Amino acid sequence: MLPALAIALTLATPAAAQLASGAPAPDFKTMGQLGDKPFRLHLAEQLRSGPVVLYFFPKAFTKGCTLESKAFADAMPRFEAAGAQVIGLSTDSLETLARFSTDVCRSKVPMAHASPELLEAYDVDLAGMGSVVPVANRTSYVIAPDGSIAMVHSEMDYADHVAKTLQAVEEMASR
């Protein structure tokens, strides 16, 4: 099979996240960027302020990831009104994530580095689906303040990630 065709077939395959709603979200620490400002991310600390949306994406500056991240940036006022934080995660370098947060997300969405261990903990590593290098599949998690997974959406088509996660956090806020 041609390498490009193999990659295309891998990316067209729906991702199958193994972390189910109600399961505890793995705690982690990593570094990230919001625009040109670096930050330290510790999930447990973020959850003290309310629900957290973690959206894993394959690669910055690719078409689907750019469109998804722009959509999250556009929806940030609604996420913030619902008391939720949104964080994009990929295996890209911090330098790339800083440019992506600035150029694509207008410094509205923080981006953080996802290590191979983090991909494994959240069961979002495309390696199990044929990828040679550590790359995240497109999976969004809504994590409740108690640290449990409130909602998961795993689909390589970016189109529904923002709507589904926004619906979940707005429902949490209305309770």
C-alpha positions as CSV (number, residue, x, y, z in Angstrom):
1,M,0.0,0.0,0.0
2,L,1.3,3.5,-0.8
3,P,2.3,5.4,2.3
4,A,0.0,8.3,1.5
5,L,-2.9,6.0,1.0
6,A,-2.1,4.2,4.3
7,I,-2.1,7.6,6.2
8,A,-5.3,8.7,4.5
9,L,-7.0,5.4,5.5
10,T,-5.8,5.7,9.0
11,L,-7.0,9.3,9.3
12,A,-10.4,8.4,7.8
13,T,-11.0,5.6,10.4
14,P,-13.1,6.7,13.3
15,A,-11.1,6.8,16.5
16,A,-12.2,4.5,19.3
17,A,-11.6,6.1,22.6
18,Q,-11.5,3.6,25.5
19,L,-12.0,6.0,28.4
20,A,-15.8,5.9,29.0
21,S,-18.1,8.5,30.6
22,G,-17.9,8.1,34.4
23,A,-14.3,6.8,34.4
24,P,-11.7,8.8,36.3
25,A,-9.7,11.2,34.0
26,P,-6.0,10.5,34.3
27,D,-4.3,13.4,36.0
28,F,-1.2,14.9,34.3
29,K,1.2,17.7,34.1
30,T,2.6,19.3,31.0
31,M,3.7,22.6,29.4
32,G,1.6,24.7,27.1
33,Q,1.3,28.0,25.4
34,L,-1.5,30.6,25.2
35,G,-0.4,32.8,22.4
36,D,3.3,33.7,23.2
37,K,2.9,33.0,26.9
38,P,4.1,29.7,28.3
39,F,2.2,28.0,31.1
40,R,2.3,24.9,33.3
41,L,-0.7,22.7,33.0
42,H,-1.8,20.4,35.9
43,L,-5.2,18.9,35.2
44,A,-6.1,18.6,38.9
45,E,-5.5,22.3,39.4
46,Q,-7.5,23.3,36.4
47,L,-10.5,21.2,37.7
48,R,-10.7,23.4,40.8
49,S,-12.1,26.2,38.6
50,G,-14.8,24.0,36.9
51,P,-15.1,21.5,34.0
52,V,-12.2,21.1,31.5
53,V,-12.5,20.3,27.8
54,L,-9.4,18.5,26.5
55,Y,-9.4,18.2,22.8
56,F,-6.7,16.1,21.3
57,F,-5.8,16.7,17.7
58,P,-3.2,15.2,15.3
59,K,-1.1,18.1,14.0
60,A,-1.1,21.9,14.1
61,F,-1.6,23.8,10.9
62,T,-3.3,20.9,9.0
63,K,-6.7,21.6,7.5
64,G,-9.0,19.7,9.9
65,C,-7.0,20.7,13.0
66,T,-7.0,24.4,11.9
67,L,-10.7,24.4,11.3
68,E,-11.4,22.6,14.6
69,S,-9.2,25.0,16.6
70,K,-10.7,28.1,14.9
71,A,-14.2,26.8,15.8
72,F,-13.1,26.3,19.5
73,A,-11.7,29.8,19.5
74,D,-14.9,31.2,18.1
75,A,-16.9,29.4,20.8
76,M,-14.7,30.4,23.8
77,P,-17.2,33.0,25.1
78,R,-19.9,30.3,25.4
79,F,-17.4,27.9,27.1
80,E,-16.3,30.6,29.5
81,A,-20.0,31.5,30.3
82,A,-20.5,27.9,31.2
83,G,-17.5,28.0,33.5
84,A,-15.4,25.6,31.4
85,Q,-11.8,25.8,30.3
86,V,-10.8,24.5,26.9
87,I,-7.3,23.1,26.2
88,G,-6.0,21.8,22.9
89,L,-3.4,19.0,23.0
90,S,-1.1,17.6,20.4
91,T,2.4,16.2,20.1
92,D,3.6,19.3,18.4
93,S,6.5,21.2,19.9
94,L,5.8,24.1,22.2
95,E,7.2,26.5,19.6
96,T,4.7,25.2,17.0
97,L,1.9,25.3,19.6
98,A,2.7,28.9,20.4
99,R,2.4,29.9,16.7
100,F,-0.8,27.8,16.4
101,S,-2.4,29.4,19.4
102,T,-1.5,32.8,18.2
103,D,-2.1,32.5,14.4
104,V,-5.1,30.2,14.4
105,C,-6.8,30.7,17.7
106,R,-6.1,34.4,18.1
107,S,-4.6,33.6,21.6
108,K,-8.0,32.5,22.8
109,V,-7.3,28.7,23.2
110,P,-4.4,27.4,25.2
111,M,-2.4,24.6,23.5
112,A,-0.4,22.0,25.4
113,H,2.1,19.4,24.6
114,A,0.8,15.8,24.7
115,S,3.6,13.3,25.5
116,P,3.4,9.7,24.3
117,E,2.5,8.7,27.9
118,L,-0.4,11.2,27.9
119,L,-1.7,9.9,24.6
120,E,-1.6,6.4,26.0
121,A,-3.3,7.4,29.3
122,Y,-6.2,8.9,27.4
123,D,-6.2,6.2,24.7
124,V,-5.8,8.6,21.9
125,D,-2.5,7.4,20.3
126,L,-2.8,6.7,16.6
127,A,0.1,4.2,16.9
128,G,-2.4,1.5,17.5
129,M,-4.1,2.4,14.2
130,G,-0.9,2.3,12.1
131,S,0.8,5.6,12.8
132,V,4.6,5.3,13.0
133,V,5.2,8.3,15.2
134,P,3.2,9.4,18.3
135,V,0.2,11.4,17.0
136,A,-3.1,12.0,18.7
137,N,-6.3,11.0,17.1
138,R,-9.1,13.6,17.2
139,T,-10.8,13.0,20.6
140,S,-12.5,15.5,22.9
141,Y,-13.1,14.8,26.6
142,V,-15.3,16.9,28.9
143,I,-14.0,16.4,32.4
144,A,-16.2,17.2,35.4
145,P,-14.8,19.1,38.3
146,D,-14.8,15.9,40.3
147,G,-12.2,14.5,37.9
148,S,-14.6,12.1,36.1
149,I,-15.1,12.0,32.4
150,A,-18.5,13.5,31.7
151,M,-18.5,13.1,27.9
152,V,-16.2,11.8,25.2
153,H,-16.4,12.3,21.4
154,S,-14.0,10.5,19.2
155,E,-14.2,11.1,15.5
156,M,-11.6,12.2,13.0
157,D,-14.0,14.6,11.3
158,Y,-13.6,17.8,13.3
159,A,-17.1,19.1,12.6
160,D,-19.0,18.0,15.7
161,H,-16.3,18.3,18.5
162,V,-17.1,21.9,19.4
163,A,-20.9,21.5,19.4
164,K,-20.9,18.2,21.4
165,T,-18.4,19.5,24.1
166,L,-20.2,22.8,24.3
167,Q,-23.6,21.1,24.8
168,A,-22.1,18.9,27.6
169,V,-20.6,21.9,29.5
170,E,-23.7,24.0,29.1
171,E,-25.8,21.1,30.4
172,M,-23.4,20.8,33.4
173,A,-23.8,24.6,34.1
174,S,-27.5,24.4,34.0
175,R,-27.7,21.8,36.7
